[in-house]
Amino acid sequence: LILSFAAYMLNAQPSNRVSAWNYLKSGDLKKAKEKIDKAVQHPKTKKDPRTWYYRGLIYQSIATTDNAKYKALAKDPLDTAFAAFEKALKYNFKDPE
């Protein structure tokens, strides 16, 4: 049981990053933000450039949405998005295209 829990915890944060990406693609910015905010705090994913790139995209989407319920999710989302993109570059993010 302990080993199962430990294995789950080791995989939890990368799955939060993937979940955040999937929620962003489906348009659920609230859940995307919740998942990416967890991922940027975890030691396993906080230095991964994809984590920060996804965070930038999520916060940029919050800033540019017309949906008032999503706009209220973050204060200064463009500043947060810009800082996240800078951090992605710091960790050597390479655009897959």
C-alpha positions as protocol buffer text, in pm:
chain_id: "A"
residue {
  index: 1
  type: LEU
  ca { x: 0 y: 0 z: 0 }
}
residue {
  index: 2
  type: ILE
  ca { x: 280 y: 240 z: 90 }
}
residue {
  index: 3
  type: LEU
  ca { x: 464 y: 165 z: -234 }
}
residue {
  index: 4
  type: SER
  ca { x: 148 y: 224 z: -434 }
}
residue {
  index: 5
  type: PHE
  ca { x: 94 y: 560 z: -268 }
}
residue {
  index: 6
  type: ALA
  ca { x: 458 y: 659 z: -325 }
}
residue {
  index: 7
  type: ALA
  ca { x: 434 y: 567 z: -694 }
}
residue {
  index: 8
  type: TYR
  ca { x: 113 y: 769 z: -725 }
}
residue {
  index: 9
  type: MET
  ca { x: 275 y: 1073 z: -564 }
}
residue {
  index: 10
  type: LEU
  ca { x: 576 y: 1055 z: -796 }
}
residue {
  index: 11
  type: ASN
  ca { x: 348 y: 1064 z: -1100 }
}
residue {
  index: 12
  type: ALA
  ca { x: 96 y: 1312 z: -965 }
}
residue {
  index: 13
  type: GLN
  ca { x: 262 y: 1634 z: -1071 }
}
residue {
  index: 14
  type: PRO
  ca { x: 343 y: 1538 z: -1431 }
}
residue {
  index: 15
  type: SER
  ca { x: -18 y: 1430 z: -1459 }
}
residue {
  index: 16
  type: ASN
  ca { x: -123 y: 1771 z: -1324 }
}
residue {
  index: 17
  type: ARG
  ca { x: 73 y: 1934 z: -1605 }
}
residue {
  index: 18
  type: VAL
  ca { x: -84 y: 1706 z: -1866 }
}
residue {
  index: 19
  type: SER
  ca { x: -429 y: 1760 z: -1714 }
}
residue {
  index: 20
  type: ALA
  ca { x: -377 y: 2136 z: -1724 }
}
residue {
  index: 21
  type: TRP
  ca { x: -294 y: 2114 z: -2095 }
}
residue {
  index: 22
  type: ASN
  ca { x: -599 y: 1899 z: -2163 }
}
residue {
  index: 23
  type: TYR
  ca { x: -829 y: 2131 z: -1968 }
}
residue {
  index: 24
  type: LEU
  ca { x: -688 y: 2427 z: -2162 }
}
residue {
  index: 25
  type: LYS
  ca { x: -758 y: 2252 z: -2493 }
}
residue {
  index: 26
  type: SER
  ca { x: -1114 y: 2173 z: -2382 }
}
residue {
  index: 27
  type: GLY
  ca { x: -1170 y: 2534 z: -2268 }
}
residue {
  index: 28
  type: ASP
  ca { x: -1200 y: 2474 z: -1893 }
}
residue {
  index: 29
  type: LEU
  ca { x: -967 y: 2751 z: -1775 }
}
residue {
  index: 30
  type: LYS
  ca { x: -1061 y: 2713 z: -1408 }
}
residue {
  index: 31
  type: LYS
  ca { x: -947 y: 2352 z: -1391 }
}
residue {
  index: 32
  type: ALA
  ca { x: -648 y: 2424 z: -1615 }
}
residue {
  index: 33
  type: LYS
  ca { x: -533 y: 2697 z: -1377 }
}
residue {
  index: 34
  type: GLU
  ca { x: -582 y: 2476 z: -1070 }
}
residue {
  index: 35
  type: LYS
  ca { x: -371 y: 2197 z: -1220 }
}
residue {
  index: 36
  type: ILE
  ca { x: -90 y: 2415 z: -1356 }
}
residue {
  index: 37
  type: ASP
  ca { x: -64 y: 2608 z: -1029 }
}
residue {
  index: 38
  type: LYS
  ca { x: 1 y: 2276 z: -854 }
}
residue {
  index: 39
  type: ALA
  ca { x: 254 y: 2166 z: -1115 }
}
residue {
  index: 40
  type: VAL
  ca { x: 468 y: 2480 z: -1084 }
}
residue {
  index: 41
  type: GLN
  ca { x: 507 y: 2416 z: -711 }
}
residue {
  index: 42
  type: HIS
  ca { x: 621 y: 2054 z: -731 }
}
residue {
  index: 43
  type: PRO
  ca { x: 998 y: 1978 z: -740 }
}
residue {
  index: 44
  type: LYS
  ca { x: 952 y: 1723 z: -1020 }
}
residue {
  index: 45
  type: THR
  ca { x: 785 y: 1966 z: -1263 }
}
residue {
  index: 46
  type: LYS
  ca { x: 880 y: 2315 z: -1152 }
}
residue {
  index: 47
  type: LYS
  ca { x: 1197 y: 2320 z: -1366 }
}
residue {
  index: 48
  type: ASP
  ca { x: 1037 y: 2164 z: -1672 }
}
residue {
  index: 49
  type: PRO
  ca { x: 997 y: 2423 z: -1948 }
}
residue {
  index: 50
  type: ARG
  ca { x: 667 y: 2267 z: -2061 }
}
residue {
  index: 51
  type: THR
  ca { x: 517 y: 2341 z: -1720 }
}
residue {
  index: 52
  type: TRP
  ca { x: 594 y: 2709 z: -1757 }
}
residue {
  index: 53
  type: TYR
  ca { x: 496 y: 2723 z: -2124 }
}
residue {
  index: 54
  type: TYR
  ca { x: 157 y: 2572 z: -2044 }
}
residue {
  index: 55
  type: ARG
  ca { x: 117 y: 2812 z: -1754 }
}
residue {
  index: 56
  type: GLY
  ca { x: 184 y: 3102 z: -1988 }
}
residue {
  index: 57
  type: LEU
  ca { x: -75 y: 2976 z: -2235 }
}
residue {
  index: 58
  type: ILE
  ca { x: -334 y: 2922 z: -1962 }
}
residue {
  index: 59
  type: TYR
  ca { x: -288 y: 3265 z: -1807 }
}
residue {
  index: 60
  type: GLN
  ca { x: -284 y: 3427 z: -2152 }
}
residue {
  index: 61
  type: SER
  ca { x: -616 y: 3257 z: -2222 }
}
residue {
  index: 62
  type: ILE
  ca { x: -754 y: 3386 z: -1893 }
}
residue {
  index: 63
  type: ALA
  ca { x: -650 y: 3738 z: -1991 }
}
residue {
  index: 64
  type: THR
  ca { x: -805 y: 3722 z: -2337 }
}
residue {
  index: 65
  type: THR
  ca { x: -1127 y: 3532 z: -2270 }
}
residue {
  index: 66
  type: ASP
  ca { x: -1465 y: 3701 z: -2304 }
}
residue {
  index: 67
  type: ASN
  ca { x: -1605 y: 3482 z: -2027 }
}
residue {
  index: 68
  type: ALA
  ca { x: -1632 y: 3694 z: -1711 }
}
residue {
  index: 69
  type: LYS
  ca { x: -1619 y: 3390 z: -1482 }
}
residue {
  index: 70
  type: TYR
  ca { x: -1276 y: 3301 z: -1621 }
}
residue {
  index: 71
  type: LYS
  ca { x: -1147 y: 3660 z: -1624 }
}
residue {
  index: 72
  type: ALA
  ca { x: -1196 y: 3668 z: -1246 }
}
residue {
  index: 73
  type: LEU
  ca { x: -964 y: 3370 z: -1192 }
}
residue {
  index: 74
  type: ALA
  ca { x: -643 y: 3573 z: -1178 }
}
residue {
  index: 75
  type: LYS
  ca { x: -521 y: 3920 z: -1102 }
}
residue {
  index: 76
  type: ASP
  ca { x: -289 y: 4050 z: -1376 }
}
residue {
  index: 77
  type: PRO
  ca { x: -296 y: 3731 z: -1585 }
}
residue {
  index: 78
  type: LEU
  ca { x: -89 y: 3887 z: -1866 }
}
residue {
  index: 79
  type: ASP
  ca { x: 193 y: 3963 z: -1624 }
}
residue {
  index: 80
  type: THR
  ca { x: 177 y: 3605 z: -1498 }
}
residue {
  index: 81
  type: ALA
  ca { x: 174 y: 3471 z: -1854 }
}
residue {
  index: 82
  type: PHE
  ca { x: 474 y: 3682 z: -1953 }
}
residue {
  index: 83
  type: ALA
  ca { x: 671 y: 3570 z: -1646 }
}
residue {
  index: 84
  type: ALA
  ca { x: 584 y: 3207 z: -1721 }
}
residue {
  index: 85
  type: PHE
  ca { x: 702 y: 3236 z: -2083 }
}
residue {
  index: 86
  type: GLU
  ca { x: 1027 y: 3391 z: -1960 }
}
residue {
  index: 87
  type: LYS
  ca { x: 1076 y: 3101 z: -1721 }
}
residue {
  index: 88
  type: ALA
  ca { x: 1008 y: 2851 z: -2000 }
}
residue {
  index: 89
  type: LEU
  ca { x: 1288 y: 3014 z: -2197 }
}
residue {
  index: 90
  type: LYS
  ca { x: 1513 y: 3005 z: -1891 }
}
residue {
  index: 91
  type: TYR
  ca { x: 1467 y: 2628 z: -1878 }
}
residue {
  index: 92
  type: ASN
  ca { x: 1544 y: 2605 z: -2252 }
}
residue {
  index: 93
  type: PHE
  ca { x: 1199 y: 2552 z: -2396 }
}
residue {
  index: 94
  type: LYS
  ca { x: 1215 y: 2455 z: -2762 }
}
residue {
  index: 95
  type: ASP
  ca { x: 901 y: 2501 z: -2968 }
}
residue {
  index: 96
  type: PRO
  ca { x: 817 y: 2161 z: -3116 }
}
residue {
  index: 97
  type: GLU
  ca { x: 743 y: 2311 z: -3461 }
}
